[in-house]
Amino acid sequence: MTNYFGGRGTAREMGHAEELEFLRQFKRQNHIAYGFAVADHEENDDRYGIISIPTAFLIDRRGRVRFITVGASDIEAKALAAMIEKLIREKP
C-alpha cells in the first residue's frame, strides 16, 4: 500500500507495522485526542472531498454523514465528541 498523508507523510511503500507506527507518531505530533482510521483506498478522498488531514466524517447508523470536521484542535475534538454522544443517544 502506498501512503500519502497530505505532504506530512510518505509516498513510499510501507508494511503494516511501519504504517501503524507512522500513524501513532502522526497522532502524537498533532495532539489528536481521539481515535481515527485511515481508508485503504484513495477513492474515499474523492468521494468525501478530503482536502486536509485530519478530516473526520461522522456517519450515523443509517449511513448518513452527520458531522464533518477538519483539523485536530481541542475545539474540533470537543465538537466531534459532543456529536458522537448525541448520535449514541438517538434511537436506532
N, C-alpha and C positions, 0 to 999 in steps of 0.2 A: 504494500500500500504506500502510495506517495502522500505525504502530508504537507500541508501548507497552511499556516495559521496567520494570515494577514501580514506577512513580512516579519513576524516575530518568531517564526519557527524555521522550518527547514523544508526544502522542496526535494529532499532525497529520500530514498527508500529507508524505512525503519522496520525493525522487527517489533513484535508485540510488546516485549518487555521495555525496549528503548522508548517506544511511543508512550507507554504508561508513565515512565519516569519523566519524559518531556512534559506531559500534561500535568503531572504533580508539580513540577517546577513552575510551569506557567501559572497554575492556580496560586501557588505561594507568592510568586513575584508580583502578581496582580491583585493580591489580597482578596481573592474571591472566597467569600464565606460560605457559599452554597455548593452542593454537588452539581456536576454537569456531565453531559455526554456529548460525544462528537460523532456526527453521522459518518457512516462508512462510504458515502457516495457524495460527490460534489453536486449531484442533481439537486439536493436539498438547498444548497446555497442559491441556486437559480429559482427554485420554486418559492422560497420564502424571502427572496431579495436580501440575502445576507451581504452587508457591506462593511461590517465591523465585527471584530471578535473581542469580547464575547457578545453574542446576541442570544437572548433567551426567548423561546416561544413556549407559552404555557397552553397546552391543549387539553380541553375538558374531556369528560367521559364519552361524549358524543362525537369527538373528533374535531371540534371547532376550536380555532385559535381564539383564546380569550384574553391573552395578555402578551405584549411584546415589550422587551426592554433591551436597550443597547448600553453596554458598559458594565463595570463591576464596582461601582461606588457603593457606599453604605446606603444611600438613598435608593438606588436601584435594587439592592439586595432586600431592603425592608419592604419595598413595594411588591417585589416578587413573592416574598414570604407572606405578606398580607393577602395577596390574591390566591395563593395556594390554600391558605386557611379558609378563605371564602368558598373556594371550589370544593374543598373537603366537606364543608357544611351543607352544600347543596344536595338535594335529593337526586338519586340516580334517575 
